[in-house]
Amino acid sequence: MISILIPTYNYSVFSLANELCKQAIACKVNFELICVDDGSQSEINSENKQINNLDHCRFIESDKNIGLSNNRNYLAELSAYENLLFIDGDSIIPSPDFINRYIQTLKEWDADVIYGGRKHPKSTDANRRLRWKYGVYREDTDAKKRKKNPYKCTLFNNTLIRRETFNKIGFEKSITKYGHEDTLFAYHLLNIEAKIKHIDNPVEHGDVDLNSVFFDKTHKSIQNLKYIYDKQLISNEFVTFLRIYEKIKRLKINYPIAFCYVLLKPFFRFQLTSKHPSIWFFDIFRLSYFCYLNTKK
């Protein structure tokens, strides 16, 4: 009935898999759990191999790194059941009723996609505050709020999707780096008018990035967004960030803003990797960096 699919990279996922397996067995449903490490060659995988000892579960080590998008596609190809539940490897399951809520929602609703949401810890270390703040203020929304923008508010961690729907879209194979693969997938869901059901059944983000790590990863994310933008893979109207950029271009202030990135680059890193990073300043950094990338020749 349900395939639980966990993409991971250099991370211990045994406890996550064990909890999900226990819950699925308790629900008395046909299930499988598949976890694929994306070519990390990590020593941690010696622990992850214990997943193979769990009922209906298996752990696979890829020979090479193919990126999150293609790892998710690979997991879907390996799966056997009609309902695919994707959960990132760094997730924590806060509810003992987590799997059962999805099973009951499947019975009660004719939906192509069910999104349970995510949440972050109530507090974190100062050196992880940038990613934590972004998660709390931008990503952690309840089902009532998400329903107002059902497609834009669908992230792909903790998402149950029908195989038929996934196969119509799949993840963009050319995207092999970090960032915005979820945005593009959500846009394709809109294009095929997939029926989305938002519920309150969150996973918790268990591995909040260090400020410096998230700052560097954001550069890669913006680079990915530029690729999506340049290839016209998405409507600018669907992404608020791109809509703002288009207005900036029309006003012809994209070059001055790009220069701000060059001028303030050292201060961006100093402020955003500090103990008190500003989300407002983070937005300025992202926008100025995008302008900078689009003015480079």
Disulfide bonds with the S-S distance in Angstrom:
none
